[in-house]
Amino acid sequence: MALLSRVFATRTLVQIIVVLTVMIVMKAMSAHYDFSWARALAQG
């Protein structure tokens, strides 16, 4: 049971890191190309 909880915690941690990395990359790209994701989504 301890191994299962350790794997789950590690998997959750990896998912959090991936999500944060993707957000940082999107923010960097939008700053570089002067593109706003919120504006694009609002326009449809």
C-alpha positions as MATLAB code, in Angstrom:
seq = 'MALLSRVFATRTLVQIIVVLTVMIVMKAMSAHYDFSWARALAQG';
ca = [
       0.000    0.000    0.000;
       2.864    2.377    0.754;
       4.309    1.723   -2.714;
       0.956    2.466   -4.343;
       0.586    5.786   -2.539;
       4.187    6.710   -3.422;
       3.596    5.974   -7.136;
       0.334    7.915   -7.114;
       1.989   10.892   -5.436;
       4.861   10.786   -7.940;
       2.440   10.574  -10.872;
       0.424   13.495   -9.530;
       3.597   15.507   -9.051;
       4.690   14.776  -12.630;
       1.285   15.877  -13.947;
       1.529   19.158  -12.006;
       5.023   19.789  -13.398;
       3.851   19.077  -16.957;
       0.875   21.439  -16.640;
       3.061   24.222  -15.231;
       5.646   23.710  -17.985;
       2.973   23.914  -20.687;
       1.571   27.102  -19.144;
       5.033   28.692  -19.027;
       5.723   27.718  -22.657;
       2.379   29.153  -23.805;
       3.043   32.367  -21.893;
       6.540   32.669  -23.381;
       5.219   32.058  -26.894;
       2.426   34.602  -26.487;
       4.938   37.177  -25.229;
       7.316   36.424  -28.104;
       4.678   36.556  -30.848;
       2.547   39.281  -29.168;
      -0.413   36.880  -29.095;
      -3.068   36.726  -26.395;
      -4.744   33.366  -25.833;
      -7.606   35.051  -23.954;
      -8.248   37.458  -26.866;
      -8.170   34.577  -29.387;
     -10.627   32.521  -27.332;
     -12.919   35.513  -26.843;
     -13.084   36.102  -30.599;
     -13.900   32.464  -31.210;
];
